[in-house]
Amino acid sequence: MVRIDGAHGEGGGQVLRTALALSCVLGKPFAIKNIRAARKRPGLQPQHLAAVQAAAAVGRAEVQGAELSSPTVEFRPTGTRAGALLVDVAESRSSAGSVTLVLQTILLPLSFLEQVSTVTVTGGTHVPWSPSLHYLSDIVAPLLSRLGVRTEFTITSWGWYPRGGGRVSARITPAQERPALSLSDRGRLLRVSGISAVSNLPDHIAERQRDRARAVLGRSGIDAQIDVLSAPSTGRGSFLFLRAEFENLSAGFGSLGAIGKRAEEVADEACTELLSHLHAHGALDPHLADQVVPWLAFCRGTSEITTSRVTRHLLTNLWVLQQFMDVAVEVNGNEGAEGRIIIRPR
């Protein structure tokens, strides 16, 4: 049994999610302690419990400790299966827990099956401290397609904090081959596009987010094309997403509205992240780098990527990877700075 200390590195839910994904793919049982030890409310919260339950269904696993606030989990997969899966993040307790983080847990094991899988998840689609559904569909999915995996996402309803209630369907077509990834140069910036969305709020909020973002980026010579959208939802919220399309891949940057937060602040946050990425030279944006490394361990041959910022999430994911697999990992670059990551399966 692989033994994991959940307090390692960034000490959050990513340690658990990556361990669940790898356990299902490799058929290796694991035990984790100190789950989310670095967080204000440690232990399993609704979205983490939903991730455990979803992984258990995919991996037909025997699980101990799968209950709210539990600081430990033992997970013993018995064989991965495809089919239709329905996951409700709020099943155990009312929550706007992240839909995308649950999907992040099970996409990797489902990509190894021989059949197409469909997953429907209800919860938060655009919530703090997690990738938005648009980031998953517009940034992560195209990169996974280069690794042989086709993922399609459909959003029926948006889920905002604190109400949740969003609904997303995913269709995962397994990979036939897994070529190594070499992405050191992002190429020339081709265009910046995006959406400015609101649900059950005045349209002028979305328009102000759009106008501010266009003005800020315009000062750097970028003519961003941003669509205004009224998103279907039972809750209320606002969101700005910017997609920077380069010759060799795309990067994504988003920001959420909140009570007392001006629309202009929402736009400034997303623009600051985009411009920071542009001023660096790494190919992958910081969030894409940490999300793709578990996939690279299963590619045929050596993968090499660069990122505009090495994050603690990235370093933690690499550490979890090495607890489960015999892979050579090389990180050139300090946390917080640009970096190059090389992964060699043995």
C-alpha positions as CSV (number, residue, x, y, z in Angstrom):
1,M,0.0,0.0,0.0
2,V,1.2,3.5,-0.9
3,R,1.3,5.8,2.1
4,I,0.7,9.5,1.5
5,D,1.0,12.4,3.9
6,G,-1.7,14.9,2.8
7,A,0.2,17.7,4.6
8,H,3.0,17.5,2.1
9,G,3.6,20.5,-0.2
10,E,0.6,22.7,-0.7
11,G,-1.3,20.5,1.8
12,G,-4.7,20.7,0.1
13,G,-7.1,18.6,-1.8
14,Q,-4.8,18.2,-4.9
15,V,-2.8,15.6,-3.0
16,L,-5.9,13.4,-2.5
17,R,-7.3,13.9,-6.0
18,T,-4.0,13.0,-7.8
19,A,-3.6,10.0,-5.5
20,L,-7.1,8.8,-6.3
21,A,-6.5,9.1,-10.1
22,L,-3.2,7.3,-10.0
23,S,-4.5,4.6,-7.7
24,C,-7.3,3.8,-10.1
25,V,-5.1,3.7,-13.2
26,L,-2.4,1.6,-11.6
27,G,-4.5,-0.6,-9.4
28,K,-2.4,0.4,-6.4
29,P,-4.1,0.8,-3.0
30,F,-3.1,3.8,-0.9
31,A,-3.7,5.3,2.5
32,I,-3.6,9.0,3.1
33,K,-3.5,10.9,6.4
34,N,-3.6,14.6,7.3
35,I,-6.0,15.3,4.4
36,R,-6.1,19.1,3.7
37,A,-4.1,19.7,6.8
38,A,-3.1,23.2,5.6
39,R,-6.6,24.4,5.2
40,K,-8.9,26.3,7.5
41,R,-11.3,23.4,7.6
42,P,-9.2,20.3,7.3
43,G,-10.4,16.9,6.3
44,L,-12.9,15.9,3.6
45,Q,-15.3,18.6,2.6
46,P,-18.3,17.9,0.2
47,Q,-16.3,18.2,-3.1
48,H,-13.5,16.0,-1.8
49,L,-15.9,13.4,-0.5
50,A,-17.6,13.5,-3.9
51,A,-14.2,13.0,-5.6
52,V,-13.5,9.9,-3.4
53,Q,-16.9,8.5,-4.2
54,A,-16.6,9.1,-7.9
55,A,-13.1,7.5,-7.9
56,A,-14.5,4.6,-5.9
57,A,-17.2,4.0,-8.5
58,V,-14.8,4.2,-11.4
59,G,-12.2,2.0,-9.7
60,R,-14.7,-0.3,-8.0
61,A,-12.8,0.4,-4.8
62,E,-13.2,-0.5,-1.2
63,V,-12.9,2.7,0.8
64,Q,-12.5,3.4,4.5
65,G,-12.9,7.0,6.0
66,A,-15.2,8.3,3.3
67,E,-17.1,10.7,5.4
68,L,-17.2,14.5,6.0
69,S,-14.3,16.0,7.9
70,S,-12.4,12.7,7.8
71,P,-8.6,13.3,7.9
72,T,-7.7,9.8,6.6
73,V,-8.8,7.6,3.8
74,E,-7.9,4.1,2.7
75,F,-8.6,3.3,-0.9
76,R,-8.3,-0.1,-2.6
77,P,-9.3,-0.3,-6.3
78,T,-10.3,-3.6,-7.7
79,G,-10.7,-2.7,-11.4
80,T,-11.6,0.3,-13.5
81,R,-15.0,0.3,-15.3
82,A,-16.6,2.6,-17.9
83,G,-20.2,3.5,-18.3
84,A,-22.5,6.3,-17.2
85,L,-21.8,8.0,-13.9
86,L,-23.8,10.6,-12.0
87,V,-22.1,12.6,-9.2
88,D,-23.7,15.2,-6.9
89,V,-21.2,17.3,-5.0
90,A,-24.0,18.4,-2.6
91,E,-25.3,14.9,-1.9
92,S,-23.7,14.8,1.6
93,R,-24.3,18.5,2.4
94,S,-25.5,21.6,0.6
95,S,-22.4,22.8,-1.2
96,A,-21.1,24.7,-4.2
97,G,-18.1,22.4,-4.3
98,S,-16.2,22.3,-7.6
99,V,-17.5,20.2,-10.4
100,T,-14.2,20.5,-12.3
101,L,-12.1,19.2,-9.4
102,V,-14.3,16.1,-9.3
103,L,-13.9,15.6,-13.0
104,Q,-10.1,16.2,-12.7
105,T,-10.0,13.2,-10.4
106,I,-11.6,10.7,-12.8
107,L,-10.7,11.8,-16.3
108,L,-7.3,10.1,-16.2
109,P,-8.5,6.6,-15.2
110,L,-11.4,6.8,-17.6
111,S,-9.0,7.6,-20.4
112,F,-7.5,4.1,-20.1
113,L,-10.7,2.2,-20.7
114,E,-11.7,0.6,-24.0
115,Q,-15.2,2.2,-24.0
116,V,-16.5,5.8,-24.1
117,S,-17.6,7.0,-20.7
118,T,-20.1,9.7,-19.8
119,V,-20.1,11.6,-16.5
120,T,-22.6,14.1,-15.2
121,V,-21.7,16.2,-12.2
122,T,-23.8,18.8,-10.3
123,G,-22.3,21.4,-8.1
124,G,-20.2,24.6,-8.6
125,T,-19.0,25.2,-12.2
126,H,-17.5,28.7,-11.5
127,V,-16.3,28.9,-7.9
128,P,-13.2,30.1,-6.1
129,W,-10.0,28.1,-5.7
130,S,-10.7,25.8,-8.7
131,P,-10.5,25.9,-12.5
132,S,-13.7,27.0,-14.2
133,L,-15.6,24.8,-16.6
134,H,-14.4,27.1,-19.4
135,Y,-10.8,26.5,-18.4
136,L,-11.3,22.8,-18.5
137,S,-13.1,22.8,-21.9
138,D,-11.1,25.5,-23.7
139,I,-7.6,25.0,-22.3
140,V,-7.1,21.6,-20.7
141,A,-9.2,19.5,-23.2
142,P,-7.2,20.7,-26.3
143,L,-4.0,19.8,-24.6
144,L,-5.3,16.3,-23.7
145,S,-6.3,15.8,-27.3
146,R,-2.6,16.0,-28.2
147,L,-2.0,13.1,-25.7
148,G,-4.6,11.0,-27.6
149,V,-7.6,11.7,-25.2
150,R,-10.8,13.3,-26.5
151,T,-12.9,15.0,-23.8
152,E,-16.1,16.9,-24.5
153,F,-18.0,19.0,-22.0
154,T,-21.5,20.4,-22.0
155,I,-22.8,22.8,-19.4
156,T,-26.6,22.9,-18.8
157,S,-26.6,25.2,-15.8
158,W,-23.9,27.3,-14.2
159,G,-23.2,26.9,-10.5
160,W,-22.0,29.8,-8.4
161,Y,-20.8,30.0,-4.8
162,P,-22.6,29.5,-2.3
163,R,-25.6,28.0,-4.0
164,G,-24.1,25.6,-6.5
165,G,-26.6,23.7,-8.6
166,G,-24.6,23.8,-11.8
167,R,-24.8,20.8,-14.1
168,V,-22.0,19.6,-16.4
169,S,-21.8,16.5,-18.7
170,A,-18.5,15.0,-19.9
171,R,-17.8,12.5,-22.6
172,I,-14.4,10.8,-22.4
173,T,-13.1,8.9,-25.4
174,P,-10.1,6.7,-24.4
175,A,-6.7,7.1,-25.9
176,Q,-5.4,4.7,-28.5
177,E,-1.8,6.0,-28.2
178,R,-0.2,8.4,-25.8
179,P,2.6,10.3,-27.5
180,A,5.1,12.2,-25.4
181,L,4.6,16.0,-25.2
182,S,7.2,18.5,-26.1
183,L,6.1,22.1,-25.5
184,S,8.9,24.4,-24.8
185,D,7.9,27.3,-27.1
186,R,4.4,28.7,-27.1
187,G,4.9,30.6,-30.4
188,R,3.5,33.9,-31.3
189,L,0.4,35.3,-29.7
190,L,-2.4,35.1,-32.3
191,R,-5.4,36.5,-30.5
192,V,-7.1,37.0,-27.2
193,S,-10.8,36.3,-26.8
194,G,-13.1,35.6,-23.9
195,I,-16.5,35.9,-22.3
196,S,-17.9,38.2,-19.7
197,A,-20.8,36.4,-18.0
198,V,-23.5,37.2,-15.4
199,S,-26.4,35.1,-13.9
200,N,-29.4,36.9,-12.5
201,L,-27.5,40.2,-12.3
202,P,-27.8,43.4,-14.4
203,D,-26.2,43.2,-17.8
204,H,-24.2,46.3,-17.2
205,I,-21.9,44.3,-14.8
206,A,-20.9,42.0,-17.6
207,E,-20.5,45.0,-20.0
208,R,-18.2,46.8,-17.5
209,Q,-16.1,43.7,-17.0
210,R,-15.7,43.5,-20.8
211,D,-15.0,47.2,-21.3
212,R,-12.4,47.3,-18.5
213,A,-10.6,44.2,-19.8
214,R,-10.5,45.6,-23.4
215,A,-9.1,48.9,-22.1
216,V,-6.4,47.3,-19.9
217,L,-5.3,44.9,-22.6
218,G,-5.5,47.6,-25.3
219,R,-2.8,49.6,-23.5
220,S,-0.5,46.6,-24.2
221,G,-1.5,46.6,-27.9
222,I,-4.0,43.7,-27.5
223,D,-7.4,43.9,-29.2
224,A,-9.4,41.4,-27.2
225,Q,-12.7,40.1,-28.5
226,I,-14.9,39.5,-25.5
227,D,-18.5,38.3,-25.7
228,V,-21.1,39.3,-23.1
229,L,-23.2,36.4,-21.9
230,S,-26.3,35.9,-19.6
231,A,-25.6,32.4,-18.1
232,P,-28.5,30.1,-17.1
233,S,-28.4,29.5,-13.3
234,T,-30.5,29.3,-10.2
235,G,-27.9,31.4,-8.4
236,R,-26.2,34.8,-9.0
237,G,-22.7,35.5,-10.0
238,S,-20.3,37.1,-12.5
239,F,-17.2,35.8,-14.3
240,L,-14.6,37.0,-16.8
241,F,-12.6,34.5,-18.8
242,L,-9.7,35.4,-21.2
243,R,-8.2,32.9,-23.6
244,A,-4.8,33.7,-25.1
245,E,-4.3,31.7,-28.3
246,F,-0.6,31.2,-29.3
247,E,0.7,29.3,-32.3
248,N,1.4,26.1,-30.3
249,L,-1.2,26.1,-27.5
250,S,-3.7,28.3,-25.6
251,A,-3.6,29.7,-22.0
252,G,-6.6,30.7,-19.9
253,F,-7.1,33.3,-17.1
254,G,-10.3,33.9,-15.2
255,S,-11.7,35.9,-12.4
256,L,-15.0,35.7,-10.4
257,G,-17.2,38.5,-9.0
258,A,-18.2,38.7,-5.4
259,I,-20.3,40.8,-3.1
260,G,-18.7,44.2,-2.8
261,K,-16.2,43.5,-5.6
262,R,-16.4,45.9,-8.5
263,A,-16.7,44.7,-12.0
264,E,-13.5,46.6,-12.8
265,E,-11.6,44.6,-10.1
266,V,-12.8,41.3,-11.7
267,A,-11.4,42.4,-15.1
268,D,-8.1,43.7,-13.6
269,E,-7.5,40.3,-11.9
270,A,-7.8,38.3,-15.1
271,C,-5.8,40.8,-17.1
272,T,-3.0,40.9,-14.6
273,E,-2.6,37.1,-14.8
274,L,-2.7,37.2,-18.6
275,L,-0.1,40.0,-18.9
276,S,2.1,38.2,-16.3
277,H,2.1,35.1,-18.5
278,L,2.9,37.2,-21.6
279,H,5.9,38.9,-19.9
280,A,7.4,35.4,-19.2
281,H,8.5,32.9,-21.8
282,G,7.1,29.6,-20.5
283,A,4.7,27.8,-22.8
284,L,2.1,26.5,-20.3
285,D,0.3,28.8,-18.0
286,P,0.8,27.9,-14.3
287,H,-2.4,26.0,-13.8
288,L,-2.1,24.0,-17.0
289,A,1.4,22.8,-16.0
290,D,0.3,21.3,-12.7
291,Q,-2.8,19.6,-14.2
292,V,-1.0,17.9,-17.1
293,V,2.0,16.3,-15.3
294,P,0.1,13.2,-14.1
295,W,-0.9,12.5,-17.7
296,L,2.7,12.8,-18.9
297,A,3.9,10.0,-16.7
298,F,1.9,7.6,-18.9
299,C,3.2,8.9,-22.3
300,R,5.5,6.9,-24.6
301,G,8.9,8.5,-24.1
302,T,10.2,11.6,-22.5
303,S,8.0,14.7,-22.1
304,E,9.3,18.2,-21.7
305,I,7.3,21.4,-21.0
306,T,8.0,24.9,-19.9
307,T,5.8,27.1,-17.7
308,S,5.6,30.8,-16.9
309,R,5.6,30.0,-13.2
310,V,6.5,26.9,-11.1
311,T,3.8,26.6,-8.5
312,R,3.6,24.7,-5.3
313,H,0.7,22.8,-6.7
314,L,3.0,21.6,-9.6
315,L,5.7,20.5,-7.2
316,T,3.2,18.7,-5.0
317,N,1.7,16.9,-8.0
318,L,5.1,15.7,-9.1
319,W,5.8,14.5,-5.6
320,V,2.6,12.5,-5.4
321,L,3.4,11.0,-8.9
322,Q,6.7,9.7,-7.6
323,Q,5.1,8.0,-4.6
324,F,3.1,5.8,-7.0
325,M,5.4,5.4,-10.1
326,D,9.0,4.9,-11.0
327,V,9.5,8.0,-13.1
328,A,12.4,10.4,-13.4
329,V,11.4,14.0,-12.8
330,E,13.5,17.0,-13.4
331,V,12.5,20.6,-12.5
332,N,14.7,23.4,-13.7
333,G,13.5,26.6,-12.0
334,N,12.5,27.8,-8.5
335,E,9.0,28.0,-7.1
336,G,7.4,31.3,-8.3
337,A,9.7,31.6,-11.3
338,E,9.7,30.3,-14.8
339,G,10.6,26.6,-15.2
340,R,11.2,23.6,-17.3
341,I,9.9,20.2,-16.3
342,I,11.1,16.9,-17.8
343,I,9.3,13.6,-17.1
344,R,10.9,10.3,-18.2
345,P,8.9,7.1,-17.6
346,R,11.1,4.2,-16.7
